[in-house]
Amino acid sequence: MIFINKESRFLSFFYNIQAWHNKFFVYNFFISFTLLLIIWGEMIWAFFAIKTASFLSLHYSIYFGVDWIGTTWGLFFFSITATIFFLINYLLSGILYNKKRELSYFLIASLTLLELFMLASISLIIYINWGSSVSAI
């Protein structure tokens, strides 16, 4: 006889066993988790490497130039945003896996691409600020 208690219903709402048996789901989870760890590692490294800068250019566009200036704590906005997207997308894809599998796949694949583009933009922001802080010294 199977007993279902409140804890198992709560866990089954957030943790879908069928989704974790899918290779696409698992591989994309580990790829995006690795990218998230690299993003956090870059941010922590940049925080200690560019600590002496009084301000950092956090966004640059080709039309307006530097349009978002902040402190070294502003660098963590990108990594916190990536973490929030990671948690929300995997929560939603786990919930929607049984009902709308294609939407679940789309959420997972788009998260991996989003984190890849975010890693590229963070690397460029760090490179631009690293060059300006080294030349100022």
C-alpha positions in Angstrom: 0.0 0.0 0.0 1.4 3.4 -1.0 1.0 6.2 1.6 1.3 9.7 0.3 2.0 12.3 2.8 2.3 16.1 2.5 6.1 16.1 2.3 6.2 13.8 -0.7 3.5 15.8 -2.6 5.6 18.9 -1.9 8.8 17.3 -3.1 7.1 15.9 -6.2 5.8 19.4 -7.1 9.4 20.7 -7.2 11.3 17.5 -8.2 10.0 15.6 -11.2 11.6 12.1 -11.3 10.6 11.6 -14.9 12.4 14.8 -16.0 15.6 13.7 -14.3 15.6 10.5 -16.3 15.7 12.5 -19.5 19.3 12.9 -20.9 18.5 16.3 -22.5 17.2 17.7 -19.1 20.2 16.3 -17.2 22.9 17.4 -19.6 21.5 20.9 -19.9 21.2 21.1 -16.2 24.9 20.3 -15.7 26.0 22.6 -18.6 24.0 25.5 -17.2 25.1 24.8 -13.6 28.7 24.8 -14.8 28.2 28.1 -16.6 26.6 29.5 -13.5 29.6 28.5 -11.4 32.0 30.1 -14.0 29.9 33.3 -13.9 30.1 33.4 -10.1 33.8 32.6 -10.2 34.5 35.4 -12.6 32.5 37.8 -10.5 34.3 37.0 -7.3 37.7 37.2 -9.0 36.8 40.5 -10.6 35.5 41.9 -7.3 38.9 41.3 -5.7 41.0 42.2 -8.8 39.2 45.5 -9.6 38.5 46.5 -6.0 40.5 49.7 -6.3 38.4 51.2 -9.1 36.2 54.1 -7.9 33.6 53.2 -10.6 33.1 50.6 -13.2 31.3 50.7 -16.6 28.7 48.0 -16.3 27.0 48.5 -19.7 28.3 49.8 -23.0 26.3 50.3 -26.2 27.7 51.3 -29.5 25.2 54.2 -29.8 25.5 55.8 -26.4 28.8 54.5 -25.1 29.0 53.7 -21.4 25.4 54.2 -20.1 25.5 52.3 -16.8 28.2 53.1 -14.2 28.4 51.5 -10.8 30.6 50.3 -8.0 32.3 46.9 -7.7 29.2 45.6 -5.9 27.2 46.3 -9.1 29.1 43.4 -10.8 27.1 41.0 -8.7 23.8 42.1 -10.3 24.7 39.9 -13.3 25.5 36.8 -11.3 22.4 37.2 -9.1 20.3 37.6 -12.2 21.8 34.4 -13.7 21.1 32.5 -10.5 17.5 33.7 -10.4 16.9 32.7 -14.0 18.5 29.3 -13.3 16.3 28.6 -10.4 13.1 29.8 -12.0 13.6 28.0 -15.3 14.4 24.6 -13.7 11.5 24.9 -11.3 9.1 25.7 -14.2 10.6 23.1 -16.5 10.3 20.4 -13.8 6.6 21.4 -13.2 5.7 21.6 -16.8 7.6 18.4 -17.9 4.6 16.0 -17.7 2.1 18.4 -19.3 4.0 20.4 -21.9 7.3 18.6 -22.6 8.2 20.9 -25.5 7.9 24.0 -23.4 10.1 22.3 -20.8 12.7 21.6 -23.4 12.5 25.2 -24.6 13.0 26.6 -21.1 16.0 24.4 -20.5 17.7 25.1 -23.8 17.0 28.9 -23.6 18.5 28.9 -20.1 21.7 27.4 -21.3 21.9 29.9 -24.2 21.1 32.8 -21.8 23.9 31.8 -19.4 26.3 31.4 -22.3 25.5 34.9 -23.6 25.6 36.3 -20.0 29.1 34.7 -19.5 30.3 36.4 -22.7 29.0 39.8 -21.7 30.3 39.5 -18.2 33.7 38.5 -19.6 33.7 41.6 -21.8 32.7 43.9 -19.0 35.5 42.6 -16.8 37.9 42.9 -19.7 36.9 46.5 -20.3 37.2 47.4 -16.7 40.4 45.5 -16.2 42.1 47.4 -19.0 40.9 50.8 -17.6 42.0 50.0 -14.0 45.4 48.7 -15.1 46.1 51.8 -17.2 45.0 54.1 -14.4 47.6 52.7 -12.0 
